[in-house]
Amino acid sequence: MWDMIARLGLLSLFIFSSLAASIASAAEKPLNHLNHLNIVFLYGNRSHGSGAHEFRAGSMLLAKDLNRQKKIAIKATTFSNWPKDESVLDAADAIIFYNDATQIIDGNWEKVNALAKAGKGIMLMHYAVHPSEKNGEEFFKPWVGGYFKNGQSVNPFWSAKIKPLAGHPTSRGVDPVETIDEFYHSLEFCSDCKIHKIGVATPTKKNLLTINNLWTTSGQDSLGKEQLLLWGMDRPDGGRGAGFTGGHFHHNWAFNELRQLVLNTIVWVAGGEVPADGVDVNDLTEDELNANLDDYGDQTIRLAVPTKANRPEFTPNKYLTPKERHDAKKATPAWNKFRGKIIGEQLIEAAPALSK
């Protein structure tokens, strides 16, 4: 009798172990019934002028890369703002938001929250990581682990040498990349989350082009300290989240290292297996880089493809502490116009990608 009980116990243990393994396997590869990863990009309205905040063109460029993969089956689609048919989100493995602040999520907080709780991957790019503090704490931390916090986080233009996280799937095939962008840093992260430091760089006075409209003591204190520019999170209840603070200047997508790191992250967020040598990327042609740019009439910029030979170089502007910046702005009403002029002139001179 005791022998039979023991056998029943072993049988139960075997069944339980097999079931657990099946569940774990499904969690690692949440492929839908079509047997491919389903990636949905939601891009926002145009802003900031030609060549910057090209959410539409950036989303379509990344989706095109994903759709031509041969080592992993992916279907990537793009939508302007919130889709009329929400079923496309229900069928997604990952949803990528690329827009100003919470423009797309506003009015849809509970739906996105339900999608996250259902295990959907959520990724926020550039300005999309910047909610109100209330929504950052209530939603962004549980979804992706962190956010741009007013009064703490900063948005300078600087030359970041981004290092991938060695040994992590997102680093496969990726080399470090250095380029100028409005890389936000000094973000707010949850203390009890499993955060993956997918892409890090260190801001200094020497690689700081110029401070922007949001500059804080926290940002100043972060100089010389490694910062998270691209991160991921495993949610305790299933699903993954990620955030990327770059993506201001469209021409930066032409740097294969940067694009591959972001594409690897998208596949990882969706629960897919990143290929051993990373998501495949090709050198972009000038026509590919300029495809689907927003139309600004005669102010529309024709972007040149940046290369390693003409990566932007610059002499840093005069460094200002938060107080000095505040006083300069108060004493000079045209401060923001002057700041923009500095950014524009230096980048156009250094990087043909921003000139006509």
C-alpha positions, 0 to 999 in steps of 0.5 A: 500500500505504501509503495502504491502511495509513493508511486502515486506521489511520484506520478503527481510530481511528474505531472506537476513538473511537466505542467510547470515546464509547459507554462514556463515555455509558453511564457518565454515564447508567447507566440500567437496562433499565427506562430509569429511575433506580433508587434504594434507601433503606435506613433504620435503627431508631428512636432519639433520641426523636420528631422526631429520627433519623426515618430511616423518615419521612425516607427515605419523604419523599425517595422520594416526592419522587423518584417524582413527578418528571416531568423525569427517570424515577425509581423510588425504594423504601424498605426497613427495614434490610438487604433480605431480597432482595439483588437489589434492591440489584444492580438499584439505581443508587444506595443511600442509607443513613440509620441509626445508625452502621453498623447496616445495613452491619454483616455486609454489608461485602463485599456493599456493597464489591462493589456500590461496585466494580460502580459503584453510587452510595453515599450516607450520611446523618447518623449513617451517616457514622460508622464505626470508623476501621478501616472508615472507612479501608478502606471509607468513603474508597473508597466516598464519600471521607470519614467521621466520625473519632473523636477528630477529627470533632465533632457540635455543634448549630449554625445552618449557612448552607449554600452550594451548589457553583456550577456543579455539577449538584447546585446547579441550582435551589438557593438557600443555606439556613440552619437548625439541626441536628446538622451534623457537621464536621471530617471525615476525607477522602482526600487523593487523591480527587476531592471535590466540595464540594456543600454548605459552611458555616462554624461560628463561636462566634456560630452554635454553639448548643451543643457535643455529646458529641463535641467535639475540638481539631480541632472547636475549630480549625475555628471560622471555617473553611469545612466540608464538610457535603454532599460527593460523589466520583467514584470512579476505577474508576467510580460516585459516592459522597456524604455528608451530615452533617445529617438529625438533626431531621426538620422540616428536610426541610421547608426546600425548599432543603435538600431539593432540594440533597439530592435533586439529590445523590441523582440525581447519585450515581445517575449521572442528569442533574439537571434544569436547574432542579433536582429539583422540590420542593413546599412540604410540608403538615403532614400530609406532614411528619408522615407515617410518623413513628416511634410513641413513644406519648404522647411522639410529637411533632406537627411544625409546618412551619417557614417562613422567617418562623419559622426558629430563632433563638437566643442561643449557649450559653457556649462551652467548649473541649474541656478545659473541656467535659471538666472540666465533664462530670467535675465534673457527672455530669448534664452530658449531661442538662443539655446535652440540656435546653439543646438541647431548651428552646432549639429548642422555644422558637425552632422550633414544629416541635419542640413538640406 
